[in-house]
Amino acid sequence: MTDPITVTTQAELDAAIAAGARVIDIRSEPGSYITVRACDSTTVTAYDSATVTAYDSATVTAYDSATVTACDSATVTACDSATVTACDSATVRAYGSATVTARPRVAVHCHSRRATIVGGGVIIDHTQEPTDPDAWCAYHGIEVADGVATVYKAVGDNWISPHGTSYAPGTLPEAADWRDDNDCGGGLHFSPSPAEATAYHREATRWLAVGVSVADLRPILGDTPKCKAPRVATPCRPVTIDGDPIEVQS
């Protein structure tokens, strides 16, 4: 199991990347500047009031009030009230109440009507997500086979979600409170990727791929993409935060 490495300084970040860490959480003190450069398949996340500059092909996800400056071909996903300034050929994905200042060649994927985007970036509007289950799966590139969509859940060490449902490997969870609509609540909730699932469980240490019947799937509109369903159709399977299958000891 890959546990996140928490760093608070530039030296700690550099050491974690040099050691081959796959998942790194930046929680630096306000006023402490940290630079992230391309680091292969490492997942870097900035929390709280962290200030980060991303260069090269680095990928950073910013939560809370984190501030990220993206240059070169860096990619930043901004959630909550995060602030991003992007230039060169950087790419930004804006969720929640994120604020993005973009220069002309920057592609900004806007996923929230509450996001603020200024400057001359190229804005790609994702705020009109489809509500049809098949169209939603296609829109998010979700794998569908024999009418079953593969979606993801972020959980803790005990395989339990923040709302108390167990997603232990091999099980088939079912919701006792199913409500057939496109609103949050009333069902089991899932995301198109493990990283997006983590937006709903910041302290997650484990991730699962599950199969959900497309006929049962209901997209939940707004902010970071997610959907819900009354039950899991194929057993829960452990994966890494990148979605790669893994084996765990029972």
C-alpha positions in Angstrom: 0.0 0.0 0.0 1.4 3.4 -0.9 1.0 5.8 2.0 1.2 9.6 1.4 4.5 11.3 2.4 3.9 14.6 4.1 6.5 17.4 3.6 6.7 20.9 4.9 9.9 22.2 3.3 11.7 22.2 0.0 14.4 19.9 1.4 11.8 17.4 2.5 10.0 17.5 -0.9 13.3 17.0 -2.8 14.3 14.1 -0.5 10.9 12.4 -0.9 11.0 12.7 -4.7 14.7 11.4 -4.7 13.5 8.4 -2.6 10.9 7.5 -5.2 7.8 8.5 -3.2 4.7 8.0 -5.3 2.2 10.2 -3.2 3.4 13.4 -1.6 1.3 15.9 0.4 2.7 19.4 0.8 1.6 21.2 4.0 4.1 24.0 4.3 3.8 27.0 6.6 2.4 30.3 5.2 5.2 32.2 3.5 7.3 29.1 2.8 7.8 28.7 -1.0 8.2 25.2 -2.5 9.0 24.4 -6.1 7.8 21.2 -7.8 9.4 20.0 -11.1 8.5 17.1 -13.3 8.8 13.9 -11.2 7.6 11.0 -13.3 4.4 9.5 -11.9 4.6 11.1 -8.5 1.3 12.6 -7.3 1.8 15.9 -5.5 -0.9 17.6 -3.5 -0.8 21.1 -1.8 -3.0 21.7 1.2 -3.9 24.4 3.7 -1.9 27.7 3.0 0.9 26.0 1.1 2.6 28.1 -1.7 3.9 26.1 -4.6 5.5 26.8 -8.0 5.1 24.1 -10.6 7.5 23.8 -13.5 8.2 21.5 -16.4 5.6 18.7 -16.7 4.9 18.7 -12.9 1.4 17.8 -11.8 0.0 19.4 -8.6 -3.5 19.3 -7.0 -4.3 22.3 -4.7 -6.8 22.3 -1.9 -8.0 24.6 0.8 -6.3 28.0 0.4 -3.1 26.8 -1.3 -1.5 29.0 -3.9 0.2 27.5 -7.0 2.1 29.2 -9.8 2.2 27.0 -12.9 4.8 27.5 -15.6 6.0 25.5 -18.7 3.8 22.5 -19.3 2.8 22.0 -15.6 -0.8 20.8 -14.8 -2.6 22.1 -11.8 -6.0 21.0 -10.4 -7.4 23.7 -8.1 -10.2 22.9 -5.6 -11.9 24.7 -2.7 -10.5 28.3 -2.5 -7.1 27.6 -4.0 -5.5 30.3 -6.1 -3.5 29.5 -9.3 -1.5 31.8 -11.6 -0.6 30.1 -14.9 1.6 31.0 -17.8 3.3 29.4 -20.8 1.5 26.2 -21.9 0.3 25.2 -18.4 -3.0 23.5 -17.9 -5.4 24.3 -15.0 -8.5 22.5 -13.9 -10.7 24.7 -11.6 -13.2 23.3 -9.1 -15.2 24.8 -6.2 -14.4 28.5 -5.5 -10.9 28.4 -7.1 -9.4 31.5 -8.5 -7.3 31.2 -11.7 -5.3 34.0 -13.4 -4.3 32.7 -16.8 -2.1 34.0 -19.6 -3.1 33.7 -23.3 -1.8 30.2 -24.1 -3.0 28.6 -20.8 -5.9 26.1 -21.1 -8.3 26.4 -18.2 -10.9 23.6 -17.7 -13.6 25.2 -15.6 -15.7 22.6 -13.7 -17.6 25.0 -11.3 -19.8 28.0 -11.8 -18.3 29.4 -8.6 -14.7 29.4 -9.9 -13.2 32.8 -10.9 -11.1 32.9 -14.0 -9.4 36.1 -15.2 -6.8 36.9 -17.9 -6.5 35.7 -21.4 -6.5 32.0 -21.0 -8.5 29.6 -23.2 -11.5 28.6 -21.1 -13.0 25.2 -21.6 -16.4 25.1 -20.0 -17.3 21.8 -18.2 -20.1 23.2 -16.0 -22.8 21.7 -18.2 -22.1 18.0 -17.4 -24.5 15.5 -18.9 -27.1 13.8 -16.6 -27.6 10.8 -18.8 -25.5 7.9 -17.3 -24.1 6.7 -20.6 -23.2 10.2 -21.7 -21.6 11.0 -18.3 -19.4 7.9 -18.4 -18.3 8.8 -22.0 -17.6 12.4 -21.0 -15.3 11.3 -18.1 -13.6 8.5 -20.0 -15.0 5.9 -17.7 -14.4 2.2 -18.7 -17.8 0.5 -19.4 -18.0 -3.2 -20.1 -21.3 -5.2 -20.4 -23.2 -2.4 -19.0 -21.0 -2.0 -15.9 -18.9 1.2 -15.3 -15.7 1.1 -13.3 -15.6 4.0 -10.8 -13.5 4.7 -7.7 -13.8 5.1 -3.9 -11.3 6.6 -1.4 -11.4 5.1 2.1 -9.3 4.7 5.2 -7.0 1.9 6.4 -10.0 -0.1 7.5 -11.7 0.2 4.0 -14.5 2.3 5.6 -15.7 5.5 4.0 -16.2 8.8 6.0 -20.0 7.9 6.1 -19.4 4.5 7.6 -19.8 2.1 4.7 -17.4 -0.7 4.4 -15.8 -1.2 0.9 -13.6 -4.2 2.0 -12.0 -5.9 -1.0 -14.3 -8.6 -2.5 -17.5 -7.1 -1.0 -20.6 -5.8 -2.7 -21.8 -2.8 -0.6 -25.4 -1.7 -1.0 -27.1 1.6 0.1 -29.9 1.5 2.7 -30.9 5.1 1.9 -31.1 5.0 -1.9 -32.8 8.0 -3.5 -33.2 8.1 -7.3 -32.1 11.6 -8.3 -29.0 13.6 -9.3 -28.4 15.2 -5.9 -25.8 14.4 -3.3 -26.8 11.9 -0.6 -29.1 8.9 -0.8 -26.8 6.3 -2.2 -23.2 5.1 -2.5 -20.9 7.8 -4.0 -18.1 7.3 -6.5 -15.7 9.3 -8.7 -14.3 8.9 -12.2 -10.7 8.4 -10.8 -9.0 7.7 -7.4 -7.6 11.3 -7.4 -11.0 12.8 -7.8 -12.4 10.5 -5.1 -9.7 11.8 -2.7 -11.2 15.3 -3.0 -14.1 13.9 -0.9 -11.8 12.2 1.6 -8.6 14.1 2.2 -7.3 11.7 4.7 -7.8 8.6 2.5 -5.0 6.0 2.6 -6.6 3.3 0.3 -8.5 3.4 -2.9 -10.9 0.9 -4.6 -12.2 0.3 -8.1 -15.8 -0.9 -8.2 -18.2 -1.9 -10.9 -21.6 -0.1 -11.0 -24.4 -0.8 -13.3 -24.8 2.1 -15.8 -28.5 1.7 -15.5 -28.3 2.4 -11.8 -25.7 5.2 -12.0 -26.8 8.8 -11.4 -24.4 11.7 -12.1 -24.2 14.3 -9.3 -23.7 17.7 -10.8 -21.4 20.5 -9.7 -17.8 20.8 -8.4 -15.5 17.7 -8.5 -17.2 15.0 -10.6 -18.9 12.2 -8.8 -21.9 9.9 -9.2 -24.0 7.7 -7.0 -25.6 4.2 -7.2 -27.8 2.0 -5.0 -25.3 -0.9 -5.0 -22.0 -2.2 -6.2 -22.4 -4.7 -9.1 -18.9 -6.2 -9.1 -16.7 -6.8 -6.0 -14.5 -3.9 -4.7 -10.9 -4.2 -5.9 -7.9 -2.4 -4.3 -6.0 0.1 -6.5 -3.3 2.7 -6.1 -4.1 6.4 -6.3 -3.2 6.2 -10.0 -5.8 3.4 -10.5 -3.3 0.5 -10.9 -4.5 -2.8 -9.4 -2.7 -4.0 -6.3 -2.9 -7.0 -4.0 -3.3 -6.6 -0.2 -3.0 -9.1 2.5 -6.3 -10.0 4.2 
